[in-house]
Amino acid sequence: MSAYVTTNPATGRTEHEYPGLRDDQINDIAERSANGFETWRYASVAERAEALARTADLYEKRSTELAQAITTEMGKPTKQAAGEVQLAADIYRWYAEHGPELLVTETLDPQGAAESLVQTLPIGPLVGVMPWNYPYYQVARFVAPNLLAGNTIILKHASICAASAALMADVLHDASVPEDVYINAYASADQVAELLGHPAIRGVSLTGSEAAGAAAAQEAAKHLKKSVLELGGSDPFVLLDTDDMARTARIAARARLSNAGQACNSPKRFIVVDDLFDDFVEGLVGEFDRAVVGDPTDPDTDVGPLSSVSARDTVVEQVTTAVNQGATLHTGGAPVDGDGAFMRPAVLTGITPDMDAYAEEIFGPVAMVYRVHSADDAVALANDVAFGLSGSVWSTDIARAAEVADRLDVGMAYINEHGTTLPGLPFGGVKRSGYGRELGRWGMGEFVNTKLRRTATR
């Protein structure tokens, strides 16, 4: 039996423990989801859209409660938590308003028949495996399009997110999504594997680590079921020129330190041309030093705790290893004395390909800054990792920036912004950052049956 435990990372105190799913319940929830599908698939698209619209309204109505839950569970500062709740509401509302048009039957050229149509239909029960760093947003971008399409969901959240997982289920059920259509399951990894082997389950979407993604994909493939994976990232932030270094450094620091640096699409590698390098490092160090690290419930806090003491210690160890291997530490990198999972934001330079930090993802408030001689060097460095989630290029010359952005091996390339996520934009990566897309019309297309219906002439 798995154990779901809420331990407040700001205090180190255990707030609550939740019983995990029993092994003898696995078949039951798969069958429940299958039974729910047989009803939900035949509900009208308008009915399903109305349920999503009510879900969006309830997220906004219960925003304070929802935000407080994730501040307690994983240490997200209150203002950032409220912003995530609103983003989730926006996703549900976008699919309520724009999703129905993505499900309209398409009429094709008959090509010798009386009629040729393509229908977009649901495929059945799905399993979602979600991470702790954005507890509401990452669930919404999987759940909203699939509920609208007519699929049913079994949601296995991260073990530290039991309270927010339960709140999400409550909101959806209060919005008239039937209990067998959305099931919250406190399952273990082994139980997820067993669920994927059940004949009723038709696919899995996982956001998490490379190891978890590989395991889920292997299990799904063994049973000929589709998977969508959103995994790690080591996003480049390529700075070619700027007319306001102070502003650029401030934006860079804010992007890296948001959510204590615990974001797959956070800019982790800052790649800066020679003549700007020293000024950028100085500005970034200043911004990191000014960032307020502390109580996530304090509105003045910029950087809360990491999700756990073990997560904090892993990041501190990565910084220490980089320094031992020859990198230069300009500020931070040490744990904060006292209770909780706090650390001082760190800036590293002098990282070379033979160092561990060059290739690995550092999932915390750490910036790695690289010096390059040209745009070509910047592209080569940016692409010289196994990840390919997103990246950004910064310049006053938009045409030049676009040319560089087009050469980045990523799923999302930004110019003069980084990591923007909106309900109508596709989200996803390439290489070891995963495959498949979420959000917009692309998210609607992952777990559906594109069914041809053709009528012959008589």
Solvent accessible surface area in square Angstrom, and as a share of the most:
residue,aa,sasa,rsa
1,M,153,0.68
2,S,21,0.14
3,A,73,0.57
4,Y,2,0.01
5,V,44,0.25
6,T,6,0.03
7,T,52,0.30
8,N,23,0.12
9,P,5,0.03
10,A,19,0.15
11,T,37,0.21
12,G,43,0.41
13,R,156,0.57
14,T,78,0.45
15,E,86,0.39
16,H,99,0.44
17,E,118,0.53
18,Y,46,0.17
19,P,106,0.67
20,G,8,0.08
21,L,17,0.08
22,R,117,0.43
23,D,94,0.49
24,D,108,0.56
25,Q,56,0.25
26,I,3,0.01
27,N,86,0.44
28,D,73,0.38
29,I,8,0.04
30,A,0,0.00
31,E,71,0.32
32,R,73,0.27
33,S,0,0.00
34,A,24,0.19
35,N,96,0.49
36,G,7,0.06
37,F,14,0.06
38,E,91,0.41
39,T,98,0.57
40,W,16,0.06
41,R,81,0.30
42,Y,157,0.60
43,A,22,0.17
44,S,53,0.34
45,V,45,0.26
46,A,62,0.48
47,E,96,0.43
48,R,10,0.04
49,A,11,0.08
50,E,93,0.42
51,A,2,0.02
52,L,1,0.00
53,A,36,0.28
54,R,98,0.36
55,T,0,0.00
56,A,0,0.00
57,D,79,0.41
58,L,34,0.17
59,Y,0,0.00
60,E,67,0.30
61,K,167,0.71
62,R,53,0.19
63,S,30,0.20
64,T,94,0.55
65,E,75,0.34
66,L,0,0.00
67,A,3,0.03
68,Q,108,0.48
69,A,15,0.12
70,I,0,0.00
71,T,7,0.04
72,T,43,0.25
73,E,1,0.00
74,M,1,0.00
75,G,2,0.02
76,K,4,0.02
77,P,6,0.04
78,T,54,0.31
79,K,171,0.72
80,Q,54,0.24
81,A,0,0.00
82,A,40,0.31
83,G,41,0.40
84,E,8,0.04
85,V,1,0.00
86,Q,75,0.34
87,L,37,0.19
88,A,0,0.00
89,A,0,0.00
90,D,53,0.27
91,I,0,0.00
92,Y,0,0.00
93,R,61,0.22
94,W,54,0.19
95,Y,0,0.00
96,A,13,0.10
97,E,111,0.50
98,H,72,0.32
99,G,0,0.00
100,P,40,0.25
101,E,112,0.50
102,L,50,0.25
103,L,18,0.09
104,V,103,0.59
105,T,58,0.34
106,E,99,0.44
107,T,102,0.60
108,L,56,0.28
109,D,97,0.50
110,P,57,0.36
111,Q,126,0.56
112,G,70,0.67
113,A,10,0.07
114,A,62,0.48
115,E,63,0.28
116,S,3,0.02
117,L,16,0.08
118,V,26,0.15
119,Q,36,0.16
120,T,33,0.19
121,L,60,0.30
122,P,15,0.09
123,I,51,0.26
124,G,1,0.01
125,P,5,0.03
126,L,0,0.00
127,V,0,0.00
128,G,0,0.00
129,V,20,0.11
130,M,4,0.02
131,P,18,0.11
132,W,57,0.20
133,N,6,0.03
134,Y,47,0.18
135,P,0,0.00
136,Y,0,0.00
137,Y,13,0.05
138,Q,3,0.01
139,V,0,0.00
140,A,0,0.00
141,R,2,0.01
142,F,5,0.02
143,V,0,0.00
144,A,0,0.00
145,P,2,0.01
146,N,7,0.03
147,L,0,0.00
148,L,0,0.00
149,A,2,0.01
150,G,0,0.00
151,N,0,0.00
152,T,0,0.00
153,I,0,0.00
154,I,0,0.00
155,L,1,0.00
156,K,27,0.12
157,H,0,0.00
158,A,15,0.12
159,S,51,0.33
160,I,41,0.21
161,C,0,0.00
162,A,0,0.00
163,A,26,0.20
164,S,0,0.00
165,A,1,0.01
166,A,34,0.27
167,L,25,0.13
168,M,1,0.00
169,A,8,0.07
170,D,67,0.35
171,V,0,0.00
172,L,1,0.00
173,H,50,0.22
174,D,95,0.49
175,A,0,0.00
176,S,61,0.39
177,V,2,0.01
178,P,59,0.37
179,E,112,0.50
180,D,47,0.24
181,V,1,0.00
182,Y,1,0.01
183,I,9,0.04
184,N,39,0.20
185,A,2,0.02
186,Y,35,0.13
187,A,1,0.01
188,S,33,0.21
189,A,80,0.62
190,D,116,0.60
191,Q,5,0.02
192,V,11,0.06
193,A,34,0.26
194,E,99,0.45
195,L,1,0.00
196,L,1,0.01
197,G,29,0.28
198,H,25,0.11
199,P,110,0.69
200,A,20,0.15
201,I,0,0.00
202,R,90,0.33
203,G,0,0.00
204,V,0,0.00
205,S,2,0.02
206,L,7,0.04
207,T,9,0.05
208,G,25,0.24
209,S,63,0.41
210,E,51,0.23
211,A,79,0.62
212,A,41,0.32
213,G,0,0.00
214,A,62,0.48
215,A,61,0.47
216,A,8,0.06
217,A,21,0.16
218,Q,134,0.60
219,E,33,0.15
220,A,0,0.00
221,A,65,0.50
222,K,136,0.57
223,H,67,0.30
224,L,160,0.80
225,K,18,0.08
226,K,91,0.38
227,S,13,0.08
228,V,5,0.03
229,L,9,0.05
230,E,5,0.02
231,L,15,0.07
232,G,7,0.06
233,G,0,0.00
234,S,4,0.02
235,D,1,0.01
236,P,4,0.03
237,F,0,0.00
238,V,1,0.00
239,L,0,0.00
240,L,7,0.03
241,D,38,0.20
242,T,35,0.21
243,D,129,0.67
244,D,63,0.33
245,M,39,0.17
246,A,65,0.51
247,R,128,0.47
248,T,9,0.05
249,A,1,0.01
250,R,98,0.36
251,I,38,0.19
252,A,0,0.00
253,A,4,0.03
254,R,147,0.54
255,A,27,0.21
256,R,0,0.00
257,L,11,0.05
258,S,44,0.28
259,N,3,0.01
260,A,2,0.02
261,G,0,0.00
262,Q,2,0.01
263,A,8,0.06
264,C,14,0.09
265,N,22,0.11
266,S,4,0.03
267,P,2,0.01
268,K,0,0.00
269,R,3,0.01
270,F,0,0.00
271,I,0,0.00
272,V,0,0.00
273,V,13,0.08
274,D,51,0.26
275,D,118,0.61
276,L,28,0.14
277,F,20,0.08
278,D,95,0.49
279,D,81,0.42
280,F,0,0.00
281,V,12,0.07
282,E,126,0.57
283,G,21,0.20
284,L,0,0.00
285,V,26,0.15
286,G,18,0.18
287,E,33,0.15
288,F,4,0.02
289,D,90,0.46
290,R,159,0.58
291,A,17,0.13
292,V,73,0.42
293,V,27,0.15
294,G,17,0.16
295,D,75,0.39
296,P,3,0.02
297,T,85,0.49
298,D,61,0.31
299,P,120,0.76
300,D,106,0.55
301,T,14,0.08
302,D,68,0.35
303,V,1,0.00
304,G,1,0.01
305,P,1,0.01
306,L,1,0.00
307,S,7,0.05
308,S,37,0.24
309,V,67,0.39
310,S,79,0.51
311,A,26,0.20
312,R,22,0.08
313,D,64,0.33
314,T,73,0.43
315,V,4,0.02
316,V,23,0.13
317,E,115,0.52
318,Q,28,0.12
319,V,3,0.01
320,T,66,0.38
321,T,40,0.23
322,A,0,0.00
323,V,57,0.33
324,N,119,0.61
325,Q,74,0.33
326,G,52,0.50
327,A,7,0.06
328,T,70,0.41
329,L,67,0.33
330,H,78,0.35
331,T,24,0.14
332,G,25,0.24
333,G,8,0.07
334,A,52,0.40
335,P,62,0.39
336,V,36,0.20
337,D,140,0.72
338,G,66,0.63
339,D,113,0.58
340,G,7,0.07
341,A,0,0.00
342,F,19,0.08
343,M,2,0.01
344,R,115,0.42
345,P,8,0.05
346,A,0,0.00
347,V,0,0.00
348,L,0,0.00
349,T,10,0.06
350,G,45,0.44
351,I,11,0.06
352,T,57,0.33
353,P,98,0.62
354,D,121,0.62
355,M,13,0.06
356,D,72,0.37
357,A,1,0.01
358,Y,20,0.07
359,A,64,0.50
360,E,54,0.24
361,E,39,0.18
362,I,0,0.00
363,F,54,0.23
364,G,0,0.00
365,P,0,0.00
366,V,1,0.00
367,A,0,0.00
368,M,1,0.01
369,V,1,0.00
370,Y,14,0.05
371,R,116,0.42
372,V,9,0.05
373,H,144,0.64
374,S,45,0.29
375,A,17,0.13
376,D,86,0.45
377,D,59,0.31
378,A,0,0.00
379,V,10,0.05
380,A,65,0.51
381,L,24,0.12
382,A,6,0.04
383,N,37,0.19
384,D,79,0.41
385,V,16,0.09
386,A,46,0.36
387,F,15,0.06
388,G,2,0.02
389,L,1,0.01
390,S,0,0.00
391,G,0,0.00
392,S,0,0.00
393,V,0,0.00
394,W,15,0.05
395,S,5,0.03
396,T,83,0.48
397,D,68,0.35
398,I,98,0.50
399,A,79,0.61
400,R,90,0.33
401,A,0,0.00
402,A,34,0.27
403,E,109,0.49
404,V,4,0.02
405,A,6,0.05
406,D,123,0.64
407,R,100,0.36
408,L,12,0.06
409,D,70,0.36
410,V,29,0.17
411,G,27,0.26
412,M,17,0.08
413,A,51,0.39
414,Y,24,0.09
415,I,56,0.28
416,N,61,0.32
417,E,78,0.35
418,H,29,0.13
419,G,18,0.18
420,T,43,0.25
421,T,31,0.18
422,L,93,0.46
423,P,15,0.10
424,G,26,0.25
425,L,77,0.38
426,P,47,0.29
427,F,6,0.03
428,G,3,0.02
429,G,3,0.03
430,V,53,0.31
431,K,91,0.39
432,R,136,0.49
433,S,0,0.00
434,G,6,0.06
435,Y,101,0.38
436,G,21,0.21
437,R,56,0.21
438,E,10,0.04
439,L,1,0.01
440,G,0,0.00
441,R,144,0.53
442,W,92,0.32
443,G,5,0.05
444,M,7,0.03
445,G,46,0.44
446,E,28,0.13
447,F,5,0.02
448,V,24,0.14
449,N,63,0.32
450,T,96,0.56
451,K,93,0.39
452,L,104,0.52
453,R,112,0.41
454,R,120,0.44
455,T,64,0.37
456,A,75,0.58
457,T,87,0.50
458,R,285,1.04
